[in-house]
């Protein structure tokens, strides 16, 4: 497993976080058994119910692409 590649993808995802309230960007990267990496970042909304964590977004990206066997995840924050 290429840990550096997964961590780098999580860092890249963090750059896209939408965090106008907490100012705490988080990025996640999910490696699937097929070798693909899916990224996610936290997305805040004034309604906490609609706020998404970075891991949720990464899992959602993988699942919507049909990739559901997860091998590793990296999560980065400041």
C-alpha positions, 0 to 999 in steps of 0.5 A: 500500500502506498501510504504517501499517495493516500495521505497526499490525496487527503491533503489535496482534498483538505484544500477544498473544504468548505468551513465558514463556521469552524475554520477547521478544514479536514481532508480524507482519502479512501483507498479501495480494493481496486486500487482507486483513491476517492477524496472527500473534504468537510462541508459545513452548512449553517444547518448542522444537520446538513454538515458533512464530514470528510470521511462521509464525502469520500465514502459517498464518492466511492459508493456512487462510483460502484467501489465498496470494498475499502482497504485504508483511509487517511484523514488530515487536519491542521 
